[in-house]
Amino acid sequence: MSLDPAISARLKRNADGLVAAIAQQRGTGEVLMMAWMDDEALHRTLTTRRATYFSRSRQQYWVKGETSGHTQHVHEVRLDCDGDTILLVVDQEGAACHTGDRTCFDADVLLS
Amino acid sequence: MSLDPAISARLKRNADGLVAAIAQQRGTGEVLMMAWMDDEALHRTLTTRRATYFSRSRQQYWVKGETSGHTQHVHEVRLDCDGDTILLVVDQEGAACHTGDRTCFDADVLLS
């Protein structure tokens, strides 16, 4: 099985065939991280409810938390108005960031 | 004046010289939209506190709300761990989406 053609038709992929995916913590609204998905990653995310991305550097699928245990259980998936960005509302287990921070935006404040 | 070299050195731009920028409503945590910035757009955003993006389709700077009045006053700017995504915490005036929706993620729910 692959991604629902009705959804696939609404995606506006970049030159690498990817759309951006933003993960947000359910309830608190924290923006946790941004990563990338192709059609298959989105399909896997929608059907398994485990956030699955496509790694541009490694050119492979990546189930968030598969090695770290820091999984994302997916409650909601939304596509934006121009079809190039996805919002995932998730329950993040532990740290979302590979540095150990709760979110990937915790460490570097440019303006406050 | 241009972007602080210490910040510029931390940016990991894509092939078009851009980083992704996520706008989030202060307080509610709503994810409003995703757009793109180059160094100059980020510099203008940091110095004016008015969210300023770079339009890929029009190849020009774009002060959010300049024509619609739906401005974004910027309270906080954060850079993510790998330097390719910026998070803006803003006060959104009116609708963030050009369709009139509050956010660009309101209309198309793929999973709930």
Backbone of each chain as ProteinMPNN parsed JSONL, in Angstrom:
{"seq_chain_A": "MSLDPAISARLKRNADGLVAAIAQQRGTGEVLMMAWMDDEALHRTLTTRRATYFSRSRQQYWVKGETSGHTQHVHEVRLDCDGDTILLVVDQEGAACHTGDRTCFDADVLLS", "coords_chain_A": {"N_chain_A": [[0.84, -1.203, 0.0], [0.344, 2.325, -0.588], [0.694, 5.918, -0.195], [-2.431, 7.56, 0.113], [-3.911, 8.52, -2.872], [-5.438, 10.846, -3.12], [-4.452, 12.466, -1.115], [-1.75, 12.559, -1.819], [-1.919, 13.986, -4.209], [-2.308, 16.533, -3.317], [0.062, 17.383, -2.259], [2.871, 19.543, -2.356], [5.823, 19.104, -3.374], [9.361, 19.622, -2.715], [12.393, 20.08, -4.713], [13.709, 17.761, -4.111], [11.685, 16.006, -3.68], [10.39, 16.204, -1.27], [8.441, 17.215, 1.636], [8.197, 19.661, 4.24], [8.099, 18.895, 7.727], [6.654, 19.671, 10.732], [6.908, 19.053, 14.132], [4.808, 19.14, 16.9], [4.198, 19.405, 20.374], [1.421, 17.903, 21.848], [-1.087, 19.58, 23.698], [0.779, 21.23, 25.383], [1.754, 22.711, 23.266], [4.35, 23.178, 22.511], [6.843, 23.7, 20.027], [8.628, 21.194, 18.673], [10.519, 20.135, 16.797], [11.821, 20.2, 13.425], [11.554, 18.386, 10.431], [11.854, 16.23, 7.541], [9.7, 14.793, 5.037], [8.923, 12.287, 2.638], [6.498, 10.93, 0.297], [6.189, 8.269, 1.125], [7.139, 8.27, 3.776], [5.228, 9.909, 4.943], [2.971, 8.359, 4.503], [3.612, 6.113, 6.104], [3.662, 7.356, 8.598], [0.991, 8.207, 8.882], [-0.353, 5.766, 8.921], [0.799, 4.228, 10.936], [0.918, 5.852, 13.119], [3.299, 6.526, 14.293], [5.782, 8.85, 14.276], [7.493, 9.286, 11.315], [10.231, 10.007, 9.411], [12.13, 11.31, 6.568], [15.482, 10.982, 6.115], [17.662, 13.341, 4.931], [20.432, 13.432, 4.88], [21.233, 10.788, 5.279], [19.697, 9.528, 3.461], [17.505, 7.809, 3.991], [14.64, 6.204, 5.571], [13.37, 7.046, 8.795], [12.372, 6.274, 11.831], [11.24, 8.173, 14.333], [12.829, 8.072, 17.417], [13.436, 5.421, 17.31], [15.959, 4.348, 17.839], [16.736, 5.871, 20.081], [14.599, 5.732, 21.815], [13.039, 7.885, 22.166], [10.297, 8.415, 21.191], [7.624, 9.578, 19.01], [4.302, 9.748, 19.377], [1.629, 9.982, 17.237], [-0.997, 12.209, 17.105], [-2.438, 13.928, 15.514], [-2.531, 15.05, 12.158], [-1.823, 17.58, 9.904], [-2.112, 19.407, 6.855], [-0.62, 22.172, 5.225], [-1.817, 25.298, 3.709], [-0.618, 25.676, 1.211], [0.373, 23.206, 0.643], [2.959, 22.326, 1.147], [3.973, 21.91, 3.669], [3.777, 20.048, 6.646], [2.004, 19.588, 9.668], [2.509, 17.935, 12.63], [0.819, 16.793, 15.417], [1.863, 15.661, 18.409], [2.62, 13.182, 20.971], [5.437, 13.512, 22.659], [7.942, 11.413, 23.695], [10.172, 11.828, 26.23], [13.181, 13.566, 25.327], [13.053, 15.618, 22.453], [15.138, 16.477, 20.934], [18.314, 15.602, 19.539], [20.415, 16.394, 21.063], [19.654, 16.091, 23.606], [18.127, 18.021, 24.676], [14.801, 19.188, 25.394], [13.359, 20.357, 23.218], [14.333, 21.11, 19.8], [14.783, 23.747, 19.648], [15.645, 24.894, 21.945], [18.24, 25.726, 22.679], [19.498, 27.915, 21.372], [18.983, 31.091, 21.44], [18.124, 33.793, 19.559], [16.905, 36.227, 19.772], [15.139, 37.895, 22.308]], "CA_chain_A": [[0.0, 0.0, 0.0], [1.094, 3.575, -0.559], [-0.062, 7.088, 0.249], [-3.722, 7.893, -0.498], [-3.699, 9.406, -4.025], [-6.097, 12.143, -2.894], [-3.504, 13.263, -0.325], [-0.553, 12.738, -2.646], [-2.198, 15.021, -5.221], [-2.304, 17.859, -2.683], [1.412, 17.724, -1.789], [3.751, 20.313, -3.236], [7.138, 18.654, -2.922], [10.514, 20.383, -3.211], [13.134, 19.429, -5.795], [14.102, 16.428, -3.642], [10.501, 15.177, -3.467], [10.083, 16.229, 0.161], [7.725, 18.318, 2.284], [8.653, 19.913, 5.601], [7.19, 18.391, 8.764], [6.865, 20.29, 12.035], [6.305, 18.283, 15.225], [4.376, 19.985, 18.013], [3.681, 18.637, 21.509], [0.007, 18.056, 22.163], [-1.353, 20.148, 25.016], [1.631, 22.392, 25.681], [1.979, 23.484, 22.054], [5.78, 23.339, 22.192], [7.362, 23.253, 18.738], [9.689, 20.273, 19.082], [11.556, 19.922, 15.788], [11.393, 20.209, 12.028], [12.277, 17.396, 9.639], [11.346, 16.125, 6.178], [8.982, 13.571, 4.667], [8.437, 12.044, 1.281], [5.164, 10.315, 0.329], [6.22, 7.032, 1.894], [7.265, 8.617, 5.196], [3.917, 10.398, 5.37], [2.107, 7.179, 4.534], [3.939, 5.326, 7.311], [3.254, 8.139, 9.771], [-0.475, 8.189, 8.969], [-0.885, 4.424, 9.162], [1.334, 3.644, 12.175], [0.896, 6.898, 14.17], [4.647, 6.783, 14.813], [6.355, 9.836, 13.358], [8.526, 8.697, 10.47], [10.763, 11.056, 8.547], [13.127, 10.885, 5.593], [16.745, 11.644, 6.405], [18.324, 13.814, 3.708], [21.863, 13.105, 4.91], [21.43, 9.346, 5.178], [18.831, 9.037, 2.377], [16.705, 6.661, 4.424], [13.558, 6.469, 6.504], [13.849, 7.196, 10.148], [11.285, 6.315, 12.806], [11.713, 8.972, 15.47], [12.933, 7.345, 18.679], [13.68, 3.989, 17.094], [17.16, 3.968, 18.59], [16.833, 6.599, 21.364], [13.42, 5.546, 22.658], [12.305, 9.154, 22.252], [9.296, 8.295, 20.127], [6.527, 10.541, 18.877], [3.003, 9.165, 19.044], [0.994, 11.02, 16.42], [-2.427, 12.38, 17.363], [-3.099, 14.707, 14.477], [-1.666, 15.456, 11.043], [-2.455, 18.617, 9.098], [-1.342, 19.906, 5.707], [-0.858, 23.616, 5.154], [-2.624, 25.824, 2.6], [0.023, 25.492, -0.097], [0.687, 21.794, 0.435], [4.38, 21.976, 1.269], [4.375, 21.759, 5.063], [2.893, 19.217, 7.457], [2.072, 19.771, 11.117], [2.182, 16.75, 13.415], [0.593, 17.0, 16.846], [2.396, 14.391, 18.917], [3.117, 13.029, 22.335], [6.877, 13.266, 22.603], [8.536, 10.685, 24.818], [11.507, 12.343, 26.545], [13.741, 14.685, 24.58], [12.883, 15.578, 20.999], [16.392, 16.853, 20.272], [19.397, 14.627, 19.692], [21.342, 16.912, 22.069], [19.107, 15.815, 24.933], [17.17, 19.08, 25.015], [13.396, 18.861, 25.155], [13.07, 20.706, 21.829], [15.504, 21.507, 19.012], [14.861, 25.21, 19.658], [15.915, 25.338, 23.317], [19.609, 26.116, 23.022], [20.079, 29.069, 20.683], [18.026, 32.196, 21.393], [18.689, 34.912, 18.793], [16.24, 37.47, 20.206], [14.088, 37.66, 23.316]], "C_chain_A": [[0.876, 1.256, 0.0], [0.14, 4.715, -0.201], [-1.342, 7.269, -0.571], [-3.512, 8.882, -1.662], [-4.337, 10.783, -3.854], [-5.223, 13.057, -2.04], [-2.273, 13.572, -1.166], [-0.73, 13.885, -3.649], [-2.143, 16.426, -4.628], [-0.907, 18.284, -2.205], [2.175, 18.522, -2.838], [5.171, 20.065, -2.743], [8.245, 19.576, -3.447], [11.263, 19.554, -4.261], [13.589, 18.022, -5.415], [12.906, 15.525, -3.359], [10.005, 15.174, -2.031], [9.178, 17.405, 0.542], [8.282, 18.462, 3.706], [7.627, 19.38, 6.593], [7.597, 18.973, 10.113], [6.188, 19.415, 13.084], [6.043, 19.199, 16.411], [3.821, 19.101, 19.131], [2.209, 18.938, 21.741], [-0.147, 18.675, 23.551], [-0.519, 21.388, 25.285], [1.832, 23.286, 24.47], [3.439, 23.716, 21.708], [6.093, 22.895, 20.765], [8.635, 22.461, 19.033], [10.841, 20.226, 18.09], [10.954, 20.102, 14.402], [12.223, 19.174, 11.284], [11.563, 17.278, 8.29], [10.662, 14.785, 5.937], [8.821, 13.501, 3.157], [7.078, 11.336, 1.407], [5.135, 9.084, 1.227], [6.332, 7.302, 3.4], [5.924, 9.113, 5.746], [2.936, 9.234, 5.476], [2.35, 6.359, 5.803], [3.489, 6.046, 8.576], [1.739, 8.063, 9.971], [-1.001, 6.812, 9.378], [-0.397, 3.81, 10.476], [1.159, 4.569, 13.381], [2.23, 6.989, 14.911], [5.332, 7.681, 13.8], [7.558, 9.249, 12.64], [8.952, 9.743, 9.445], [11.696, 10.448, 7.508], [14.401, 11.671, 5.865], [17.436, 12.032, 5.107], [19.797, 13.417, 3.698], [22.098, 11.609, 4.706], [20.605, 8.725, 4.056], [18.092, 7.765, 2.782], [15.614, 7.078, 5.391], [14.065, 6.338, 7.924], [12.623, 7.31, 11.049], [11.818, 7.03, 14.04], [11.706, 8.122, 16.744], [13.253, 5.873, 18.539], [14.929, 3.529, 17.847], [17.198, 4.623, 19.974], [15.709, 6.266, 22.334], [12.558, 6.796, 22.763], [11.291, 9.273, 21.116], [8.304, 9.452, 20.135], [5.269, 9.778, 18.475], [2.152, 10.268, 18.421], [-0.516, 11.056, 16.666], [-3.148, 13.041, 16.199], [-2.081, 15.051, 13.398], [-2.446, 16.449, 10.197], [-1.517, 19.065, 7.975], [-1.633, 21.391, 5.561], [-1.484, 24.02, 3.812], [-1.946, 25.65, 1.248], [0.649, 24.106, -0.271], [2.142, 21.408, 0.598], [4.876, 21.802, 2.701], [3.306, 20.993, 5.838], [3.095, 19.552, 8.921], [1.62, 18.487, 11.794], [1.952, 17.169, 14.858], [0.871, 15.667, 17.519], [2.483, 14.378, 20.436], [4.564, 12.607, 22.237], [7.313, 12.54, 23.869], [9.934, 11.25, 25.055], [11.903, 13.516, 25.676], [13.462, 14.533, 23.09], [14.215, 15.785, 20.291], [17.484, 15.832, 20.542], [20.438, 15.089, 20.715], [20.892, 16.579, 23.489], [18.156, 16.901, 25.407], [15.744, 18.622, 24.692], [13.001, 19.185, 23.712], [14.368, 21.112, 21.131], [15.705, 23.016, 19.018], [15.228, 25.757, 21.033], [17.237, 26.094, 23.464], [20.047, 27.482, 22.499], [19.033, 30.169, 20.478], [18.682, 33.384, 20.69], [18.127, 36.258, 19.241], [15.208, 37.099, 21.249], [13.728, 38.984, 23.96]], "O_chain_A": [[1.994, 1.251, 0.515], [-1.045, 4.505, 0.056], [-1.33, 7.145, -1.796], [-2.985, 9.974, -1.446], [-3.832, 11.773, -4.383], [-5.243, 14.276, -2.211], [-1.814, 14.713, -1.215], [0.199, 14.653, -3.898], [-1.952, 17.401, -5.356], [-0.72, 19.428, -1.791], [2.133, 18.223, -4.032], [5.653, 20.726, -1.822], [8.09, 20.224, -4.483], [10.822, 18.47, -4.644], [13.828, 17.186, -6.286], [13.071, 14.412, -2.861], [9.29, 14.263, -1.615], [9.151, 18.437, -0.129], [8.775, 17.498, 4.292], [6.425, 19.411, 6.328], [8.726, 18.796, 10.573], [5.015, 19.07, 12.937], [6.924, 19.93, 16.864], [3.067, 18.163, 18.871], [1.808, 20.099, 21.82], [0.589, 18.324, 24.473], [-1.064, 22.485, 25.404], [2.057, 24.487, 24.617], [3.741, 24.381, 20.716], [5.655, 21.826, 20.34], [9.598, 22.999, 19.578], [12.006, 20.271, 18.485], [9.735, 20.149, 14.237], [13.437, 19.086, 11.472], [10.755, 18.138, 7.94], [11.003, 13.777, 6.555], [8.611, 14.513, 2.488], [6.571, 11.168, 2.516], [4.19, 8.876, 1.989], [5.684, 6.627, 4.201], [5.537, 8.779, 6.866], [2.166, 9.146, 6.433], [1.407, 5.964, 6.487], [2.993, 5.419, 9.513], [1.263, 7.878, 11.091], [-1.991, 6.716, 10.104], [-1.083, 2.975, 11.065], [1.242, 4.126, 14.526], [2.279, 7.481, 16.039], [5.453, 7.337, 12.624], [8.51, 8.779, 13.263], [8.127, 10.287, 8.711], [12.013, 9.259, 7.545], [14.388, 12.902, 5.845], [17.759, 11.176, 4.283], [20.353, 13.104, 2.645], [23.052, 11.213, 4.037], [20.776, 7.55, 3.729], [18.049, 6.785, 2.039], [15.656, 8.169, 5.96], [15.033, 5.635, 8.213], [11.921, 8.321, 11.029], [12.734, 6.547, 14.706], [10.688, 7.526, 17.095], [13.334, 5.154, 19.534], [14.945, 2.442, 18.425], [17.643, 4.0, 20.938], [15.839, 6.489, 23.538], [11.486, 6.776, 23.369], [11.416, 10.107, 20.219], [8.168, 10.188, 21.113], [5.183, 9.233, 17.374], [1.979, 11.342, 18.998], [-1.217, 10.065, 16.462], [-4.315, 12.754, 15.93], [-0.913, 15.31, 13.691], [-3.589, 16.193, 9.819], [-0.296, 19.094, 8.134], [-2.77, 21.823, 5.752], [-1.654, 23.197, 2.912], [-2.629, 25.492, 0.237], [1.378, 23.87, -1.235], [2.536, 20.299, 0.237], [6.064, 21.572, 2.924], [2.109, 21.248, 5.708], [4.221, 19.773, 9.366], [0.509, 18.007, 11.573], [2.802, 17.83, 15.457], [0.207, 14.668, 17.242], [2.426, 15.419, 21.091], [4.882, 11.503, 21.797], [7.074, 13.012, 24.981], [10.791, 11.163, 24.177], [11.073, 14.356, 25.327], [13.617, 13.447, 22.531], [14.399, 15.317, 19.168], [17.57, 15.268, 21.633], [21.249, 14.289, 21.183], [21.641, 16.758, 24.449], [17.461, 16.735, 26.41], [15.529, 17.776, 23.825], [12.368, 18.36, 23.051], [15.368, 21.416, 21.78], [16.682, 23.515, 18.459], [15.132, 26.963, 21.262], [17.34, 27.004, 24.286], [20.882, 28.14, 23.12], [18.303, 30.18, 19.488], [19.681, 33.919, 21.171], [18.78, 37.293, 19.109], [14.488, 36.112, 21.101], [12.866, 39.029, 24.838]]}, "seq_chain_B": "MSLDPAISARLKRNADGLVAAIAQQRGTGEVLMMAWMDDEALHRTLTTRRATYFSRSRQQYWVKGETSGHTQHVHEVRLDCDGDTILLVVDQEGAACHTGDRTCFDADVLLS", "coords_chain_B": {"N_chain_B": [[24.009, 47.963, 7.342], [24.317, 44.508, 8.215], [23.396, 41.047, 8.803], [24.413, 39.895, 11.992], [27.606, 38.562, 12.13], [28.255, 36.415, 13.803], [25.869, 35.114, 14.145], [25.178, 34.566, 11.49], [27.19, 32.739, 10.853], [26.297, 30.463, 12.07], [24.143, 29.578, 10.655], [22.649, 27.134, 8.574], [22.196, 27.024, 5.445], [19.887, 26.242, 2.76], [20.157, 25.046, -0.697], [19.261, 27.262, -2.011], [20.037, 29.296, -0.415], [18.533, 29.709, 1.848], [16.806, 29.519, 5.039], [14.364, 27.665, 6.891], [11.447, 29.09, 8.392], [9.426, 29.082, 11.143], [6.396, 30.309, 12.332], [4.972, 31.008, 15.409], [2.205, 31.508, 17.547], [2.405, 33.578, 20.343], [1.787, 32.594, 23.684], [-0.76, 31.082, 23.116], [0.446, 29.116, 21.616], [-0.18, 28.202, 19.096], [0.747, 26.931, 15.909], [1.386, 28.908, 13.279], [2.243, 29.358, 10.584], [4.576, 28.496, 7.944], [7.506, 29.716, 6.485], [10.15, 31.211, 4.51], [13.522, 32.386, 5.007], [16.267, 34.472, 4.137], [19.62, 35.604, 4.929], [19.349, 38.393, 5.06], [16.584, 38.79, 5.401], [16.29, 37.64, 7.917], [17.924, 39.34, 9.388], [16.474, 41.756, 9.105], [14.143, 41.023, 10.43], [15.064, 40.569, 13.04], [15.936, 43.102, 13.75], [13.81, 44.861, 13.374], [11.665, 43.681, 14.56], [9.436, 42.97, 13.131], [7.995, 40.405, 11.403], [9.727, 39.214, 8.677], [10.009, 37.824, 5.57], [11.453, 35.784, 2.898], [10.276, 35.623, -0.293], [10.007, 32.846, -2.272], [8.737, 32.424, -4.703], [8.299, 34.982, -5.721], [10.763, 36.037, -5.449], [11.524, 38.077, -3.629], [11.711, 40.289, -0.733], [9.393, 40.211, 1.977], [7.313, 41.697, 4.052], [5.446, 40.445, 6.529], [2.006, 40.949, 6.48], [2.11, 43.464, 5.413], [0.582, 44.34, 3.253], [-1.926, 43.187, 3.873], [-2.405, 43.9, 6.487], [-2.207, 42.037, 8.413], [-0.121, 41.649, 10.465], [2.917, 40.408, 12.048], [4.143, 40.695, 15.147], [7.248, 40.362, 16.557], [8.356, 38.473, 19.246], [10.226, 36.669, 20.131], [13.065, 34.922, 18.921], [14.404, 31.947, 17.773], [16.991, 29.616, 17.017], [17.385, 26.435, 15.515], [18.899, 23.236, 16.492], [20.467, 22.257, 14.39], [20.782, 24.438, 12.801], [19.228, 25.088, 10.592], [16.596, 25.847, 10.76], [14.309, 28.267, 11.9], [12.56, 29.513, 14.708], [9.931, 31.627, 15.275], [8.432, 33.475, 17.778], [5.464, 35.048, 17.983], [3.147, 37.871, 17.989], [0.303, 37.537, 16.358], [-1.542, 39.485, 14.211], [-4.851, 39.315, 13.494], [-5.708, 37.095, 10.791], [-3.36, 34.551, 10.013], [-3.13, 33.175, 7.674], [-3.321, 33.405, 4.102], [-5.744, 32.682, 3.107], [-7.581, 33.562, 4.853], [-7.993, 32.058, 7.044], [-7.177, 31.437, 10.484], [-4.741, 30.043, 10.987], [-2.293, 28.553, 8.774], [-2.691, 25.892, 8.814], [-5.232, 25.115, 9.313], [-7.204, 24.149, 7.533], [-6.896, 21.625, 6.282], [-7.102, 18.598, 7.37], [-5.351, 15.702, 7.805], [-5.244, 13.528, 9.443], [-6.822, 12.586, 12.429]], "CA_chain_B": [[24.249, 46.905, 8.332], [23.802, 43.208, 7.821], [23.229, 40.093, 9.895], [25.519, 39.617, 12.908], [28.415, 37.456, 11.598], [28.227, 35.273, 14.723], [24.63, 34.385, 13.826], [25.322, 34.099, 10.11], [28.078, 31.566, 10.842], [25.587, 29.301, 12.614], [23.056, 29.186, 9.745], [22.926, 26.114, 7.558], [21.224, 27.403, 4.415], [19.684, 25.271, 1.677], [20.82, 25.384, -1.959], [18.807, 28.601, -2.409], [20.512, 30.273, 0.567], [17.424, 29.999, 2.761], [16.449, 28.658, 6.171], [12.926, 27.628, 7.152], [11.033, 29.89, 9.548], [8.113, 28.71, 11.672], [5.818, 31.345, 13.193], [4.103, 30.448, 16.457], [1.537, 32.532, 18.358], [2.777, 33.659, 21.755], [0.691, 32.311, 24.625], [-1.562, 29.914, 22.745], [1.311, 28.101, 21.027], [-0.594, 27.819, 17.737], [1.686, 27.065, 14.796], [0.627, 29.751, 12.354], [2.667, 29.239, 9.187], [5.992, 28.26, 7.702], [7.979, 30.448, 5.313], [11.593, 31.12, 4.326], [14.331, 33.593, 5.237], [17.712, 34.504, 3.898], [20.29, 36.368, 5.982], [18.814, 39.752, 5.129], [15.239, 38.706, 6.001], [16.478, 37.408, 9.351], [18.449, 40.594, 9.935], [15.37, 42.72, 9.206], [13.223, 40.531, 11.464], [15.681, 40.773, 14.358], [16.143, 44.522, 14.065], [12.538, 45.603, 13.349], [10.636, 42.877, 15.249], [8.314, 42.664, 12.251], [8.41, 39.204, 10.693], [10.051, 39.506, 7.288], [10.392, 36.574, 4.919], [11.868, 35.901, 1.506], [9.344, 34.886, -1.144], [10.695, 32.07, -3.303], [8.058, 32.572, -5.995], [8.46, 36.349, -6.219], [12.174, 36.41, -5.265], [11.667, 39.37, -2.962], [11.382, 40.33, 0.694], [7.965, 40.273, 2.2], [6.976, 41.967, 5.453], [4.145, 39.826, 6.787], [0.936, 41.884, 6.829], [2.36, 44.794, 4.843], [-0.602, 44.718, 2.465], [-3.172, 42.706, 4.49], [-2.551, 44.377, 7.858], [-2.076, 40.9, 9.332], [1.289, 41.681, 10.837], [3.443, 39.568, 13.124], [5.108, 41.347, 16.022], [8.149, 39.273, 16.96], [8.78, 38.526, 20.638], [11.347, 35.776, 20.39], [13.584, 34.221, 17.745], [15.281, 30.857, 18.174], [17.574, 28.817, 15.935], [17.395, 25.04, 15.968], [20.187, 22.611, 16.792], [21.325, 22.104, 13.215], [20.98, 25.737, 12.158], [18.494, 25.279, 9.332], [15.204, 26.23, 11.014], [14.123, 29.337, 12.877], [11.243, 29.596, 15.329], [9.543, 32.972, 15.692], [7.264, 33.58, 18.655], [4.91, 36.317, 17.498], [1.74, 38.221, 18.143], [-0.301, 37.599, 15.023], [-2.72, 40.339, 14.062], [-5.831, 38.721, 12.562], [-5.447, 35.795, 10.175], [-2.004, 34.332, 9.499], [-3.187, 32.536, 6.356], [-3.858, 34.258, 3.039], [-7.126, 32.26, 2.846], [-8.437, 34.134, 5.876], [-7.953, 31.203, 8.229], [-6.261, 31.884, 11.536], [-3.423, 29.476, 10.691], [-2.207, 27.871, 7.47], [-2.906, 24.457, 9.044], [-6.618, 24.93, 9.781], [-8.198, 23.665, 6.569], [-6.703, 20.293, 5.694], [-6.725, 17.62, 8.403], [-5.08, 14.394, 7.185], [-5.466, 12.468, 10.45], [-7.182, 13.129, 13.753]], "C_chain_B": [[23.685, 45.59, 7.817], [23.798, 42.285, 9.042], [24.529, 39.904, 10.683], [26.316, 38.403, 12.401], [28.403, 36.215, 12.494], [26.959, 34.445, 14.513], [24.747, 33.769, 12.435], [26.147, 32.812, 10.042], [27.381, 30.301, 11.329], [24.464, 28.811, 11.69], [23.52, 28.122, 8.765], [21.847, 26.286, 6.489], [21.049, 26.282, 3.399], [20.34, 25.776, 0.385], [20.428, 26.778, -2.456], [19.241, 29.682, -1.412], [19.495, 30.599, 1.645], [17.384, 29.042, 3.948], [14.938, 28.729, 6.35], [12.611, 28.464, 8.385], [9.594, 29.542, 9.914], [7.628, 29.848, 12.561], [4.801, 30.709, 14.132], [3.501, 31.599, 17.263], [2.005, 32.459, 19.803], [1.572, 33.332, 22.635], [-0.081, 31.07, 24.252], [-0.703, 28.781, 22.194], [0.886, 27.631, 19.645], [0.563, 27.952, 16.747], [0.926, 27.746, 13.661], [0.951, 29.477, 10.892], [4.138, 28.873, 9.13], [6.37, 29.024, 6.439], [9.51, 30.39, 5.31], [12.281, 32.456, 4.549], [15.731, 33.4, 4.679], [18.331, 35.373, 5.001], [19.658, 37.74, 6.171], [17.419, 39.758, 5.764], [15.351, 38.488, 7.508], [16.994, 38.678, 10.025], [17.332, 41.613, 10.131], [14.394, 42.321, 10.309], [13.77, 40.82, 12.861], [15.736, 42.251, 14.737], [14.833, 45.308, 14.107], [11.463, 44.947, 14.205], [9.345, 42.772, 14.441], [8.763, 41.5, 11.378], [8.547, 39.498, 9.202], [10.624, 38.25, 6.655], [10.925, 36.854, 3.524], [10.941, 35.03, 0.671], [10.114, 34.173, -2.251], [10.063, 32.291, -4.663], [8.296, 33.961, -6.582], [9.894, 36.844, -6.128], [12.316, 37.813, -4.686], [11.295, 39.283, -1.487], [9.919, 40.665, 0.852], [7.76, 40.475, 3.697], [5.565, 41.445, 5.675], [3.137, 40.901, 7.194], [1.075, 43.256, 6.216], [1.166, 45.251, 4.003], [-1.908, 44.345, 3.179], [-3.449, 43.333, 5.851], [-2.37, 43.278, 8.891], [-0.622, 40.687, 9.727], [1.63, 40.666, 11.926], [4.479, 40.369, 13.902], [5.94, 40.261, 16.702], [8.639, 39.459, 18.393], [10.057, 37.737, 20.881], [11.768, 35.129, 19.078], [14.586, 33.179, 18.228], [15.765, 30.098, 16.94], [17.679, 27.373, 16.407], [18.808, 24.454, 15.995], [21.07, 22.424, 15.57], [21.347, 23.34, 12.316], [20.196, 25.962, 10.882], [17.024, 25.663, 9.506], [15.125, 27.249, 12.137], [12.706, 29.274, 13.424], [11.016, 31.035, 15.779], [8.345, 32.871, 16.617], [6.705, 34.984, 18.45], [3.537, 36.605, 18.104], [1.187, 38.441, 16.738], [-1.528, 38.501, 15.066], [-3.656, 39.671, 13.054], [-5.394, 37.361, 12.058], [-3.994, 35.697, 9.736], [-2.048, 33.84, 8.057], [-3.834, 33.468, 5.329], [-5.298, 33.881, 2.681], [-8.108, 32.9, 3.826], [-8.525, 33.277, 7.127], [-6.936, 31.754, 9.237], [-4.845, 31.346, 11.308], [-3.462, 28.797, 9.325], [-2.488, 26.374, 7.594], [-4.343, 24.149, 9.45], [-7.454, 24.064, 8.844], [-8.096, 22.184, 6.236], [-6.167, 19.306, 6.731], [-6.563, 16.244, 7.739], [-5.35, 13.243, 8.148], [-5.838, 13.16, 11.76], [-7.757, 12.009, 14.613]], "O_chain_B": [[22.701, 45.566, 7.078], [24.147, 42.688, 10.152], [25.606, 39.772, 10.102], [25.749, 37.319, 12.26], [28.526, 35.093, 12.004], [26.972, 33.226, 14.681], [24.447, 32.591, 12.239], [25.836, 31.908, 9.266], [27.825, 29.191, 11.033], [23.897, 27.743, 11.921], [24.614, 28.191, 8.207], [20.739, 25.764, 6.612], [21.952, 25.47, 3.198], [21.0, 26.816, 0.385], [21.163, 27.401, -3.222], [18.859, 30.844, -1.547], [19.58, 31.645, 2.287], [17.863, 27.91, 3.872], [14.31, 29.729, 6.003], [13.415, 28.536, 9.315], [8.675, 29.687, 9.108], [8.357, 30.303, 13.442], [3.902, 29.981, 13.712], [4.199, 32.548, 17.617], [1.997, 31.388, 20.41], [0.455, 33.761, 22.342], [-0.065, 30.091, 24.998], [-1.079, 27.614, 22.294], [1.527, 26.749, 19.073], [1.271, 28.959, 16.743], [-0.059, 27.212, 13.152], [0.051, 29.376, 10.058], [4.851, 28.932, 10.132], [5.648, 28.988, 5.444], [10.096, 29.592, 6.042], [11.703, 33.517, 4.313], [16.301, 32.311, 4.742], [17.627, 35.821, 5.906], [19.457, 38.194, 7.297], [17.109, 40.633, 6.573], [14.6, 39.079, 8.284], [16.542, 39.038, 11.112], [17.242, 42.255, 11.177], [13.881, 43.174, 11.032], [13.038, 41.259, 13.748], [15.599, 42.604, 15.908], [14.748, 46.319, 14.803], [10.462, 45.58, 14.541], [8.28, 42.514, 15.002], [9.783, 41.587, 10.694], [7.611, 39.968, 8.556], [11.602, 37.684, 7.144], [10.868, 37.979, 3.026], [10.837, 33.827, 0.909], [10.786, 34.808, -3.064], [10.765, 32.341, -5.672], [8.473, 34.106, -7.791], [10.227, 37.911, -6.642], [13.105, 38.628, -5.167], [10.649, 38.331, -1.049], [9.298, 41.301, 0.001], [7.993, 39.574, 4.503], [4.607, 41.943, 5.083], [3.375, 41.666, 8.128], [0.246, 44.131, 6.466], [0.788, 46.422, 4.044], [-2.886, 45.089, 3.107], [-4.584, 43.31, 6.327], [-2.377, 43.539, 10.094], [0.008, 39.69, 9.373], [0.757, 40.145, 12.62], [5.553, 40.684, 13.388], [5.4, 39.357, 17.341], [9.259, 40.472, 18.718], [10.868, 38.096, 21.735], [10.931, 34.826, 18.228], [15.499, 33.488, 18.993], [15.041, 29.959, 15.954], [18.02, 27.114, 17.561], [19.774, 25.092, 15.577], [22.295, 22.43, 15.689], [21.868, 23.294, 11.202], [20.46, 26.92, 10.156], [16.291, 25.791, 8.526], [15.775, 27.118, 13.174], [11.761, 29.011, 12.681], [11.794, 31.59, 16.555], [7.346, 32.242, 16.27], [7.382, 35.979, 18.708], [2.87, 35.724, 18.647], [1.549, 39.388, 16.039], [-2.438, 38.292, 15.869], [-3.291, 39.485, 11.894], [-4.792, 36.574, 12.788], [-3.451, 36.638, 9.156], [-1.105, 34.063, 7.298], [-4.763, 34.214, 5.639], [-5.998, 34.656, 2.03], [-9.322, 32.794, 3.652], [-9.062, 33.707, 8.148], [-5.978, 32.437, 8.877], [-3.869, 32.087, 11.418], [-4.534, 28.505, 8.793], [-2.518, 25.666, 6.587], [-4.637, 23.036, 9.885], [-8.323, 23.321, 9.304], [-9.108, 21.55, 5.937], [-4.96, 19.192, 6.944], [-7.516, 15.697, 7.185], [-5.647, 12.125, 7.728], [-5.25, 14.172, 12.141], [-8.125, 12.242, 15.764]]}, "name": "protein", "num_of_chains": 2, "seq": "MSLDPAISARLKRNADGLVAAIAQQRGTGEVLMMAWMDDEALHRTLTTRRATYFSRSRQQYWVKGETSGHTQHVHEVRLDCDGDTILLVVDQEGAACHTGDRTCFDADVLLSMSLDPAISARLKRNADGLVAAIAQQRGTGEVLMMAWMDDEALHRTLTTRRATYFSRSRQQYWVKGETSGHTQHVHEVRLDCDGDTILLVVDQEGAACHTGDRTCFDADVLLS"}
